[in-house]
Structure formats: structure tokens, C-alpha cells
Amino acid sequence: MQKGAGRVKIGVVDRKRILPDVDRLSVLWAMILLAYALTRLINFPERVLASQVAGLYLAFPINFQTIVSVLVAILAASGMDWLLQDHPALAGVPRRQVMHHWLLPSLTALVIGVPLGSLATGIEWWIVFAMGGGLLLLVFLAEYVVVDAADLRHPAATAGLTALSFALFLILAIAVREAGLRLYLLLAALVPAAGLVSLRTLYLRCGRWMFTWAAGIAILVGNMAAGLHYWPIGPIAFGLALLAPAYALTMLAAAYEEGRPKRSWLIEPVILMAVLWGLAVFFG
């Protein structure tokens, strides 16, 4: 019995030590941060891709920051796949079955570029740069941990990824409001982000893809964003007002799919909505 207990204890300790390769993680993290740092040194004139559809003039500004943000998002996704290649729980698993682990790292890298592109070089830019780098590192680590459901850190990593997902959505909503984008550009940024965050969170909570729920939540958030776009409210209030339904409806969908008692479905969502909308009124 003692020998058996000893083997179990060793197995638990080994499992707790499963982390991504330090060299790979360092190289990936440094490359992404370096790419964003270079945007302060390299630049070219902004170009505008414009077209007219059904009498509506659509203009899409393209600059160096936009290109770097897209490329960094692709780099984060491919880098996450690179980190997962040596995970013990994925031995022999086809790469297509781990593609969902790319979503949040790529979204994180993309969202970091939005405030970095709108801020002038100074102490604020470097603070956002440092905080964004730390956030991205946490996402890489948490995504690596949640691969193995038997990992002792899995519940904490799942909760952390959920919180980080909605924090990223809040940052994105605040940034696009601060940038003063036209409605179609604002919706093009927020609607897919809301859908991806909801989809990833529901997968973490329930273990399966729920595209219908995610699409419904994204559409609702988009409708609210369209209405709030014309309200004279500040960026923080705008972000909080959209975060409230996105987070609350995701939690409601998770509670329903998990088969919780009907009386408990609305408790957490209603409290969250009240708190977040209260904060939105305070900052508005």
C-alpha cells in the first residue's frame, strides 16, 4: 500500500510540473513583442481601401500597425500549435483537434495591437505594451494547461482563460470606441470577437462547441453596439455596457447546457448584468 501510494504521489507531482518548453515559449513571446516594438520605428503612409456598396461608402484604412497586428495574430496561433507539439497528452492526436487552442492567443495578440496603434509613444504606450505582453504570456501558459483535463491546475486555468477572454473583449470595445471608428468597422471588430469569446468559454465550461449560442450572443451584442454607437457615452462605459450582455448570456447558456436547476439559471447572469451596467452608468 505504501509503495502504491508513493507511485500515485509521484505521478501527481509530475503532472503538476507539465509546462511548455521554456525555450520555445521565450522565442515566441519575444518575437511577438519585438514585432509590436518595431511599429514605433517603422511606418509608412496609411492607405485606404474604399468601395461603394448599395449606395453606402465603405472605407478601410490600412497602415503598418494593421498589417503587424494581423501577422502577429497568425504568429500567435502558429506559435501556440508549436508549443503544444510536445505536450504529453497530445501524443498521436491530429493537429486539427487542437486548433481551438489557437483562438484565444491569436485574439489576444490582435487585441493588444489596437490600443498600441492608437497611443502615442510615451509612458502610457510602454505600460500597455508591458501589460499586454504579460497578458499574452498568461494566455499561452493557461492554454497549455487546459489541454489535459486531469491536470490539477485545469480548473484554475479554465477560470483564468474565461476571465482573460472577457477582459480582452472589454479592452477591444474600449479601444475601438476611443478610436472613433465608423459603425461598420466597429461591428466588424466587436461581433466576431464576442462570438469567439463566447464560443471558447462555452467549450471550456461544457466540453463541446455551441455555435448557435455563440452566434446568437454575437448578434445581440452587435445590435447593442449599433445602438450605443450613437449615444454620448465614454469608451469605458461603452465597453462595460457591451461586456454585461456578452458575459451574462454566456454564463446563462453554460448553466442551461450543464443542466443546472432552472431557479439558478438567472442568479449569476442577473447579478453580473446589474453590477456591470451599474459600473457603466457610473463611468458614463
URVENVEN-V29290 format. One record per backbone hydrogen bond with DSSP energy under -1.0 kcal/mol. CO is the residue of the C=O (numbers start at 1). NH is the residue of the N-H. If there is no record, write none. Layout:
# URVENVEN-V29290
<<CO | NH> <CO | NH>>
This chain:
# URVENVEN-V29290
<<1 | 5> <2 | 6> <3 | 7> <4 | 8> <5 | 9> <6 | 10> <7 | 11> <8 | 12> <9 | 13> <10 | 14> <11 | 15> <12 | 16> <15 | 18> <21 | 25> <22 | 26> <23 | 27> <24 | 28> <25 | 29> <26 | 30> <27 | 31> <28 | 32> <29 | 33> <30 | 34> <31 | 35> <32 | 36> <33 | 37> <34 | 38> <37 | 40> <38 | 41> <38 | 42> <47 | 62> <49 | 60> <51 | 58> <53 | 56> <56 | 53> <58 | 51> <60 | 49> <62 | 47> <63 | 67> <64 | 68> <65 | 69> <66 | 70> <67 | 71> <68 | 72> <69 | 73> <70 | 74> <71 | 75> <72 | 76> <73 | 77> <74 | 78> <75 | 79> <76 | 80> <77 | 81> <78 | 82> <79 | 83> <80 | 84> <84 | 87> <87 | 90> <88 | 91> <90 | 93> <94 | 97> <95 | 98> <98 | 101> <99 | 102> <102 | 106> <103 | 107> <104 | 108> <105 | 109> <106 | 110> <107 | 111> <108 | 112> <109 | 113> <111 | 114> <112 | 116> <113 | 117> <115 | 119> <122 | 126> <123 | 127> <124 | 128> <125 | 129> <126 | 130> <127 | 131> <128 | 132> <129 | 133> <130 | 134> <131 | 135> <132 | 136> <133 | 137> <134 | 138> <135 | 139> <136 | 140> <137 | 141> <138 | 142> <139 | 143> <140 | 144> <141 | 145> <142 | 146> <145 | 148> <148 | 151> <151 | 154> <153 | 157> <154 | 158> <155 | 159> <156 | 160> <157 | 161> <158 | 162> <159 | 163> <160 | 164> <161 | 165> <162 | 166> <163 | 167> <164 | 168> <165 | 169> <166 | 170> <167 | 171> <168 | 172> <169 | 173> <170 | 174> <171 | 175> <172 | 176> <173 | 177> <174 | 178> <175 | 179> <176 | 181> <182 | 186> <183 | 187> <184 | 188> <185 | 189> <186 | 190> <187 | 191> <190 | 194> <191 | 195> <192 | 196> <193 | 197> <194 | 198> <195 | 199> <196 | 200> <197 | 201> <198 | 202> <199 | 203> <200 | 204> <201 | 205> <202 | 206> <203 | 207> <210 | 214> <211 | 215> <212 | 216> <213 | 217> <214 | 218> <215 | 219> <216 | 220> <217 | 221> <218 | 222> <219 | 223> <220 | 224> <221 | 225> <222 | 226> <223 | 227> <224 | 228> <225 | 229> <228 | 231> <231 | 233> <234 | 238> <235 | 239> <236 | 240> <237 | 241> <238 | 242> <239 | 243> <240 | 244> <242 | 246> <243 | 247> <244 | 248> <245 | 249> <246 | 250> <247 | 251> <248 | 252> <249 | 253> <250 | 254> <251 | 255> <252 | 256> <253 | 257> <254 | 258> <255 | 260> <256 | 259> <261 | 264> <262 | 265> <266 | 270> <267 | 271> <268 | 272> <269 | 273> <270 | 274> <271 | 275> <272 | 276> <273 | 277> <274 | 278> <275 | 279> <276 | 280> <277 | 281> <278 | 282> <279 | 283> <280 | 284>>
